[in-house]
Amino acid sequence: MANLILNGSTSGSVTLSSPAVSGTTTLTLPTTSGTVITTASTFAGTGPAFYATQSVAVTPSSNTRTKITINTVSFDTNSNFNTTTNRFTPTVAGYYQFNGSAFAEGATATNLSEVTIFKNGSLSIDGVIFYNAVATYSTMKCIVSGVIYMNGTTDYVELYGRTIGTGTLSLNSGVFNGVLVRSA
């Protein structure tokens, strides 16, 4: 088994070792100069990720999608979540997994509730619509999940919710999170 060792000009080294099994393994580098691989742009495992929550309940008008105020950030690995606009705007292009949820509360009669994800101000992922047929249930948890391509410059996502029913219905305890699952 042979090793190829490249020594740095001042310190450190890179060692390439052949596999311990029979066969041929080929490593082909692209025809480019400079840094060929960077962790943030090439590997999703080190790309942007965030987890943020809602601190103030929202009371939408019946059957009107309303942005949920997501303004408390638990973590934001690349500082892409804006708590003033309640938006996530990633700076790395790729495919992102987004998840959102909120509790619809205050239901006293038959009603519907849902949360959705908007991309660039338009509906992108419909959530599951929950139907409450029993007047004694006063809380329903609404969820949404899906993968969205983001261009890494101008695309942004927001969490929206709506309720349809009688009485005052609010959306609270909202959670919104996302992670880069594959770079572009």
C-alpha positions as CSV (number, residue, x, y, z in Angstrom):
1,M,0.0,0.0,0.0
2,A,1.5,3.3,-1.0
3,N,0.9,6.8,0.4
4,L,1.3,10.1,-1.3
5,I,2.3,12.8,1.2
6,L,2.2,16.5,0.3
7,N,4.1,18.7,2.7
8,G,3.1,22.3,3.3
9,S,5.6,25.1,2.6
10,T,5.7,26.0,6.3
11,S,4.0,23.3,8.2
12,G,1.4,20.5,8.0
13,S,0.8,17.9,5.4
14,V,-1.9,16.1,3.4
15,T,-1.7,12.3,3.0
16,L,-3.5,10.3,0.3
17,S,-3.7,6.6,1.1
18,S,-4.9,3.8,-1.2
19,P,-7.9,1.8,0.0
20,A,-7.2,-1.5,1.9
21,V,-9.4,-3.4,-0.5
22,S,-8.7,-4.6,-4.0
23,G,-9.8,-2.5,-7.0
24,T,-9.1,0.9,-8.4
25,T,-10.3,4.2,-6.8
26,T,-10.1,7.3,-8.8
27,L,-10.2,10.9,-7.5
28,T,-10.8,13.4,-10.2
29,L,-10.4,17.1,-9.4
30,P,-12.1,19.8,-11.4
31,T,-10.1,21.9,-13.8
32,T,-10.0,25.0,-11.7
33,S,-7.4,26.9,-9.7
34,G,-7.7,28.1,-6.1
35,T,-9.8,26.5,-3.4
36,V,-11.6,23.5,-4.9
37,I,-13.7,22.5,-1.9
38,T,-15.2,24.7,0.8
39,T,-17.3,23.4,3.6
40,A,-20.1,26.0,3.5
41,S,-20.7,25.9,-0.3
42,T,-20.0,22.2,-1.0
43,F,-21.2,20.2,1.9
44,A,-24.8,20.6,3.2
45,G,-23.8,19.3,6.7
46,T,-22.0,22.5,7.4
47,G,-24.5,24.9,5.7
48,P,-27.0,27.3,7.1
49,A,-29.5,26.1,9.7
50,F,-31.9,27.9,12.1
51,Y,-34.5,27.3,14.8
52,A,-36.8,30.2,15.8
53,T,-40.0,30.5,17.8
54,Q,-42.9,32.8,18.3
55,S,-43.1,35.0,21.4
56,V,-46.4,36.9,20.7
57,A,-49.7,35.2,19.6
58,V,-51.3,36.3,16.3
59,T,-55.1,36.6,15.9
60,P,-55.8,36.4,12.1
61,S,-59.1,37.4,10.5
62,S,-61.1,34.4,9.6
63,N,-59.8,32.6,6.5
64,T,-57.0,35.1,6.0
65,R,-53.4,33.9,5.9
66,T,-51.4,35.9,8.3
67,K,-47.6,36.0,8.9
68,I,-46.7,34.4,12.2
69,T,-44.3,36.6,14.3
70,I,-41.3,34.3,14.6
71,N,-38.9,36.6,16.5
72,T,-36.9,34.5,19.1
73,V,-33.9,32.7,17.6
74,S,-32.5,29.6,19.4
75,F,-29.8,29.2,16.9
76,D,-28.9,30.5,13.5
77,T,-25.6,29.1,12.2
78,N,-25.1,31.6,9.4
79,S,-27.0,34.7,10.7
80,N,-29.6,34.4,8.0
81,F,-32.8,34.8,10.1
82,N,-34.1,38.3,10.5
83,T,-36.2,38.8,13.7
84,T,-37.5,42.2,12.5
85,T,-39.0,40.8,9.2
86,N,-39.5,37.2,10.6
87,R,-37.7,35.9,7.5
88,F,-35.0,33.4,6.7
89,T,-32.9,34.5,3.7
90,P,-30.0,32.1,3.2
91,T,-26.7,33.2,1.5
92,V,-25.9,29.6,0.3
93,A,-27.9,28.4,-2.7
94,G,-29.4,24.9,-2.4
95,Y,-32.3,22.8,-1.3
96,Y,-33.6,23.4,2.2
97,Q,-35.8,21.4,4.5
98,F,-38.3,23.7,6.3
99,N,-40.6,22.8,9.1
100,G,-43.2,24.9,10.9
101,S,-45.9,24.6,13.5
102,A,-48.3,26.6,15.6
103,F,-51.1,26.0,18.0
104,A,-54.6,27.2,17.0
105,E,-56.3,28.1,20.2
106,G,-59.6,29.5,21.4
107,A,-61.9,27.3,19.3
108,T,-65.3,27.0,20.7
109,A,-67.1,25.7,17.7
110,T,-66.3,23.8,14.4
111,N,-63.3,25.4,12.7
112,L,-60.3,24.8,10.4
113,S,-56.7,25.8,11.0
114,E,-53.4,25.5,9.1
115,V,-49.8,26.8,8.8
116,T,-48.1,27.3,5.5
117,I,-44.7,28.4,4.2
118,F,-44.4,31.3,1.9
119,K,-41.4,31.8,-0.4
120,N,-40.8,35.4,-1.7
121,G,-44.3,36.5,-0.6
122,S,-46.2,33.6,-2.3
123,L,-47.6,30.3,-1.0
124,S,-44.9,27.6,-1.5
125,I,-45.9,24.7,0.8
126,D,-49.4,24.0,2.0
127,G,-49.7,22.7,5.5
128,V,-52.0,20.0,6.8
129,I,-55.5,21.5,7.4
130,F,-56.9,20.5,10.7
131,Y,-60.6,20.2,11.2
132,N,-62.1,20.5,14.6
133,A,-65.6,18.9,14.6
134,V,-66.0,18.8,18.4
135,A,-66.8,22.1,20.1
136,T,-65.1,21.0,23.4
137,Y,-61.6,20.9,21.8
138,S,-60.0,24.3,22.2
139,T,-56.4,23.6,20.8
140,M,-55.1,22.1,17.6
141,K,-51.5,21.9,16.6
142,C,-50.9,22.7,12.9
143,I,-47.8,21.6,11.0
144,V,-46.1,22.1,7.7
145,S,-42.9,20.5,6.2
146,G,-41.2,20.4,2.8
147,V,-38.1,21.1,0.7
148,I,-37.7,24.3,-1.2
149,Y,-34.9,25.5,-3.6
150,M,-33.3,28.8,-2.4
151,N,-31.1,30.8,-4.7
152,G,-28.8,32.0,-1.9
153,T,-29.2,35.7,-2.7
154,T,-32.8,37.1,-2.9
155,D,-35.1,34.2,-1.9
156,Y,-36.6,34.2,1.5
157,V,-39.2,32.2,3.4
158,E,-41.8,33.0,6.1
159,L,-44.3,31.1,8.2
160,Y,-48.0,31.9,7.8
161,G,-51.1,30.6,9.5
162,R,-54.9,30.9,9.2
163,T,-58.0,29.9,11.0
164,I,-61.5,29.5,9.8
165,G,-64.3,29.4,12.4
166,T,-66.4,31.2,14.9
167,G,-65.1,33.1,18.0
168,T,-61.6,34.5,18.5
169,L,-59.0,32.1,17.3
170,S,-55.3,32.7,17.8
171,L,-52.1,31.2,16.6
172,N,-49.4,30.8,19.2
173,S,-46.3,28.8,20.2
174,G,-45.1,28.9,16.6
175,V,-41.9,27.1,15.6
176,F,-40.0,27.6,12.4
177,N,-36.8,25.9,11.4
178,G,-34.8,25.0,8.4
179,V,-31.5,23.4,7.2
180,L,-29.6,23.1,4.0
181,V,-29.9,19.5,2.8
182,R,-28.1,19.8,-0.5
183,S,-26.1,22.6,-2.0
184,A,-26.9,23.8,-5.6
